[in-house]
Amino acid sequence: MVKSMTGYGRGEQAFEGGVQLTVELRSVNNRYLDCTVKMPRAYIFAEEAMKSKIQSAVSRGKVDVFVTITRSGGDAMTVTVNEELAKGYIDALYRLYDLGGGKVRREYSPADLARFPDVLTVEKQEEDLDKMKERLLTVLGAALADFNTMREREGERLCADILGRADAVERLLGEVEERSPRTVNDYRARLEAKMREVLENTQIDEGRLLTEAAIFADKVAVDEETVRLHSHLGQLRELLGAGGPVGRKLDFLIQEFNREANTIGSKCSDIEISRRVVDMKAEIEKIREQVQNLE
């Protein structure tokens, strides 16, 4: 299926430990793929893996990725006991008791020991980076699915519009093909009338008349251009029907559309054909604008 380059997607999931991850993607038109990931610096280690996953799903466009990480339970903390230091404090307290000759209290509680410096250490628990990367990629996958669904809907609308305009170009092309032979007959009639007016009663050279008409017919013949344009229209329909990233190919194809239409316009001196060529070029320009939105 053909996709648009513009779209938006969102993925959100809560994990154990009160961790909630949100990933949002937003894209606009761009000639190539340009991906930017905006996330807390502490999780920058997952950036390349996220970009790689995006590259597997998106071929071109400017994609901005926004990662939000919230923790409802606060950071996990670990309390550790410096056992060697605590034993040292206990031994020192016994010595103080002995020095006091029984005049110093001997009773003490764990709370008393905890007040001494560095007996208890509170540290932030280290995060499992591999698990966090896996979680980020999981939520990114959900965001990409939402993102691509929106792009497919927009791509379907663009395809319908492009195909409708292609039909209009083909209809106008058929009118040009129908009108083109008549221009030679009209030219011959005008040429004969002019020669009669100039020569009056003199015999008209039928051979000269046929030669002039043949020269004119060759000059204004657009058969080659119309055949090629029909072929280009067929290619356009095939590419859109095949789906996938077709934007770049269609860009080149529309250049050929314009080239053939311009050649037809430059060859034809008939006002009716010129009008149809102008309408045809207007439709081709609208197709070009829509093609630039396709991936």
N, C-alpha and C positions, 0 to 999 in steps of 0.2 A: 504494500500500500504506500502511496506517495504521501509524504508528510510535509507540513509547513515548517519553516525555520523558526517561527515565533511560537512560544508556548509558555506555560507555567505548570509546575507540579509540586506537590507537597507530600512528605512522608513523616509520620510521627509515631513513636512507640515508647512505652514505659518499660523499664527493666528493673530487676531486683536491686535493692539498695537505694531505692528512691531516685534512680537516674532516669531522666526523660530526654530523649533525643528528637530533634526536629530538623529535617533537611528540606530546603526549598530550592527549586531550580527555576530560573527565568532566562529566556533566550530571545534574541533579536537577530535580524539578518546580518550575515557576514559572509565574505567570500570563502573563508576557510574556517576550521574549527578553532575557536579561541575560548578556552575554559579557565575561569578564575574561581578558586575556592576560598571563601571567607569563613574562618573558624577560630576558636580560641587557640592562642599560641601553644598551649600545653598539649594540644592534639594534632599539631602540625605533622607529626609522624605518619598520619593516615592520608595526607593530601595526595601523594602520588598514586596510591591504591584507588582512591576515589576518582581521580582524573582518568585512570586507566579504565575503570568501569564505565564512565561517561563516554569515553572514546569508542567503546564497543557498541554503544547504543545511538550515538549521534555522530554524523559525518561532517556537518558544517553548521556554522552559526556562532554567535557570541553568547556563551552560556555562563551565567553567574550562579554560583552555588553558595547558599547561606546555611551554616550549621549552628544550631543553638543547643546548648547542653545545660540542663537545670538539675539540681539535686534537692529534693524535698526533705531528705533526712540529714542533710549536712554531710561534711566529709567524715569518712570512717577514720577513727583514731585508735591507736594502740598504746596501752600503758605497760611499761616494762620496769622490772625491779633490778637495780644494780646490786646484786647479791653480795659481791665482794666488798663493796663500799658499806652496805648495811652491816655486815659482820664486823667490819672495822669499827663502825660507830658503837656496836654492842660491846666489843672488847674495851673500847675507850671508856664507856660508861662503867664497866666493872672496875676498871683501874681507878676511876674517880671515886667509886664507892669505897674501895680499899684505902685510898688516900684519906678519905674522910673519917676513917676509924669508926664506922658505924653511925656517924652523925648525919649521913646523906641518905636520902630515900633510895631504896633499891628497886622499887616497883616502877615499871615503865610499860607502855602499850605500843602496839604497832603504829597507832596514830602519832605517838611521840617520835618514833623513828622516821615516819614519813615526812616530818617537818624538816629534817636535816637536808641540806642541799644535795641535789643529784641522786638521792636514793630512788626516787620515782622519776621516770622519763616518759613524757607524753609525746608521741610522734604520730604524724599523719600516715595512715596505712598506704603502702605502695599500691598503685593501680595496675591491674593486669592489662598491659598495652595491647596484647594480641586479642584479648576478649573485647576491648573497647573498639579496636579496628573492625572486628567482625560485626559488632553492633552497628557501627557507623555505616558499613557497607550494606547491612540488611535494611536499614532505614532509607539509605540512598536508593536501593532497588525499588522500594515502594514509591519513592518520589519519582523515579524514572518511569515507572509504569503509568502513574498519573500524568506525568509530563507528555509521554508519547501518545496517550489516549487523546489528549487535547490537540496535539499536533496532527494526529490522524484525522480528527474531525475537521480541522481547518484545512488540511490538505485535500480532503474530499470536496469541500466547498470550492477550493481553488481549481481543482480538476474540472468540476462541472462548468465553471465559468470559462475556463480555457477551451474546453471542448465545444461549448456553445459558440464561442467566437471563431473557432476553427471552422465550424459549419458555416458561419457567415462569410468567412474568407472564401470557402469553397463555392458557395452560391455566387458570390461576386465574380469569382474566377470563371465560372461557367458562363455568366453573362458576357464577360470579356471575350471568351472563345466563340460565343454565338455571334457577337457583334463584329469581331475582327474581319471575317471575309467580306462583309458588307462594305467595309471602308474602301476596299480595292474597287468594287463595282461603282461606288459613289465617286471615287476619284476618277475612274475612267469616264463616267458620264460627264463630270465637270470638265475634264480635259477635252473631250470631244466637243462639248458645247462651246468652249473657249476657242478651239481651233476653227470651228465653223464661223464663229463671230469674226475672227481675225481674217480668215481666208475667204469668207463670203462664198462665192460661187465656185471656188477652186476645189478640185477633187481632194478629199482627205486621204492621206497615206495610211491605210489600215495597218500596214506592217509597223509603221512608226508608232501608231497609237498602241498597238499590242506591246511593243518594246517598252514604252514609257510605263504602261500599266504593270508590266512584269517587274521592272526596276523598282517601282513603288511598292509592289506586293512583297518583294524580297526585303525591302527596307523596313517595312512595318510588321513583318511576320513575327509573331510571339509564340509560335508553337513550342519551341524548345523551352522557353521560360515557363509556360503554363504546365507543361509535362513535369518539369522539375519541381514546380510549386505543388502540384498534386502529390508527387512523391514525398516531399517534405511534410505535407499534411498527414500522409500515411505514417511516416516515421514518428511524428508527434503523438499520434493516437497509440502507436505501439509502445512507445516509451512510458506514457501515462498508464497504459494497461498493465505493463510489466511491473510497475511499482519500484520501490527502493529509492536510493538517492539518485535522482535524475536531473536535478537543477542545473548542473554544469553543462550536461549534454544539451539540454533544452536551450540554454543560453546561446551556444554555438549554432544550434539549429535555427533559432529565430533570426540570427544574423543572415542566414541564407534566405529566409523568408523575405527580409527587407531587400536583399540584393536582387532577387527575382522581380519583386514588385517595382523597384526603382527602374529596372531595365524595361519592363513592360510600359511603364509610364513614359520613359524617354523615347520609346519607339512609336508610340501611338499619338497621332495628331487629331484623332476623333474626339470631340468634346464629351460624348457619352461614355466612351471608354475611359477618358481621363477622370471623369466623375467617379466611376466605379473603382479605379485605381486609388483615388484619394480615400474613398471609404474603406478599401481593402487595407491600406497602410494604417488607417486609424485603428482598425481592428487588430492588426499585427502589433501595433504599439501597446495596446491594452493587454494583449497576450504577453508581451515582453515584460510589462510591469508585474503581472501575476506570476510569471515564471521566476522572477527574482525573489519571490517569497518562498519558493520550494526548496527543500533540502537537496 
